[in-house]
Amino acid sequence: DPDSGYPSWFTTATINKARAAVAALLGGTPPPSIAPTPTPSASIDPKPGAPDVLVDVAPGVATVNWTLPPSGGAADSFEYQLDGSGTWLAAGDSPLTISGLAAGAHTVQIQATNTHGSTLSEVKDFTIVAP
């Protein structure tokens, strides 16, 4: 197996043949054959797809909706970051309502995370107008 790091001739079958040959040379009964070690099957969750984000605005309030594309893996949790703060907050399920926003330009970043900790995110710009 080229992924094992061993030479291609180093197989369970060759090990068992070598054990039998050594036992025959020494006049003894060969030890029991070793069984091949099963290769673990890894099931890798693909990264969740980057969320498709839509922001509806009202004075002082942004309602953030998101969906995941069907091409990505499943997401187990969502977080958001407002205006590039560097602080991720739990977003729960879509939609997310953020209130108390000052008039002006803002950004929201929604991040999807799967059970293995893989993440993808999407940033959306929006503007809050003064009442």
N, C-alpha and C positions, 0 to 999 in steps of 0.2 A: 504494500500500500504506500504510494508515494507521499501521502500526508502523514504517515506514522513516524517518519524520520529514520526508519530502518531500511536496509538494502532490500531490493525486490525479491531476492532469494530467501530472505528471512521470514518464513511463513510458519504457521502451526504445523503444516505437513512436514516441512524439512526438519523442524525441531523434533518431531516424533520419530522420524526416520533416523536421525542422529542418535537419539536416546536408545533406540532399538539396536543400532549398530554397536554402540559402546557396551551395552549390556551383553550382546553376543560375544564381543571380544573378551569380556571379563568372565564369561561363562555363566552369567546369571540371567535371571528372568528380567525382561525389560520392565521398567516402571510403567505405571499406567500412562496412557496417552493423555496429553493435555487437550482440553477442549478449547476451540477458538474463543477468544474474548469477544463478546458481541460489541459491535460498534454502537455507541449511544446515538440515538437519533435525536437530533436537535431540532426543535421547532422554534423558529425565530419569528417573533412578531415583527411585521414590517413597521417602520415608523408610522405614526398616525399622519394622515394627510394634513397639509397646512389648512387651517380653518379658513373658510370663505366668510369674511366679516362685512356686515352692513350696519351702519350707525344712523339712527333716527335722532334728530335733535329737537329740543324745545328750549326756551329760556332756562338756563341753569341745569338742564338735564340732558343726558345722552342715554339712549336705549340701544344697547349693543346686542345684535343677533349674530349667530354664527352657525355654520353647518360644516361637516367634514365631507370632503369629496369621496365618492365611492372607490376611488383607486387606492387610497391609503389604508393603513391598518386602523384598528379601533383605538379610541382614546378612553382612558379611565378617569381622567380628571382634566379640568381646565383652570387656568389662572389668567390674570390680567395684570397689565402694567399701564399706568397712566402717565402720559407726558414724559416717557423715558426716565422715570424715577429710579429704576433699578430695583424696586421692591415689587415682588410678585405677590398678588393677593388671590385668595381662592375666588373663583368666578362661579362655581356651581354649574348649573345648566343654563343654556340659552333660553331666554334673553337675560341680560344683565343691565340693571338700571343704575347709573352713576349720577348722583345729584350733587348740588352745591358747586357746580362748575362756574367759573368766572367767564364772562364774555371773552371771546377770542379764539385763537387756533389751539387745537389740542390733538394729541395722538393717543390711541389705545392699541395695545398689543395683546392679542389673545394667543395663549400657548396651550396646545394639546399635548398630553403626556400619556404614554401607554404603561402597562404593568412592568415593563423592563426599564422604565425611566427615559425612553427615547422621546424626544420632543420635536415639534415643529410649531412655528408661530407665524402670525400674520399681523402686520401693522396697518392701521387705518387712520387717516387724518380726517378731522372734522372741525367745524367751527360752530361755536355757541354764539348766538346773537343776543344783544342786550334786550331786555323786555321793553 
